[in-house]
């Protein structure tokens, strides 16, 4: 029982780190794309914000799938 809690804790830690990296990575990707499209304008901010919201959306989907799979696994045991 204790081993399963440890495994779940490590998996949750890795998932949270992945969520933050996804959000940060997509934000920087949006800023990079915005700087290439319009270096003088404010496109960097717009694309960065779009990347941020896409990252948050994908992170919540990933978190929801993890919670759903954990609930299935707990029902089996």
N, C-alpha and C positions, 0 to 999 in steps of 0.2 A: 504494500500500500504506500509506504513512504517513498519508494523508488518511483512510483507513478507520479506522485506530487512533485518530486524533484524534476522528472522529465518534463512535466507540464510547465513548471516554473522556468526551466531553461528554454523551452519552446516559446513561451510567452515573452521572455526577454529578447530572444532573437527576432520574434515577430515585431515587437515594439521598435527595436533598432531598425529593422527593415522598413517599417512605416515612416519613421523619421527620415531615413535616407531616401526613400521614394519621394517624399514631399520636397525635401531640399534639392534632390537631383532634378526633379521636373521643374522646380522654380528656376534653378540655374540654367537649365536647358531653354526655358522660355526667355530668359534674359539674353542668352547667347543668340537665339534665333531673332529676337527683336533687335539686337545690335547689328546683326548682319543685314536685316531687311531695311532698317532705317537708322543709321548710326547717329544722325543729328536730332532726330525727333524723340518722342516719348514712347515709342513702340516697345522699348525694353521693359518698361514698367507694365504695360498692358499684357505682353506675352508672359512676363514673369508671374503676374497675377493669375493668368489663365493656367499656367503650369502649376501654380500653387493649388488652385481649386481642383484641377484634375488629379493632382497628387493626393489631396485630402479625400476625394471621392474614391479613388482606387484603394487607398488605405482603409477606409471604412468597409469597402467590399471585402477586402482581404481579412480584416478583423472579424466581420460577420461570418465569413466562411469558416474561420478557425473556431469560433464559438459554436457554430452549428456542428462541425465535425467532432468537437470535444463532447458535446451533448450526446451525439450518436454513440461515441465510444463509451461514455459512462453508462448509457442504457444497456449496452451489450454486456458489461461486466457486472 
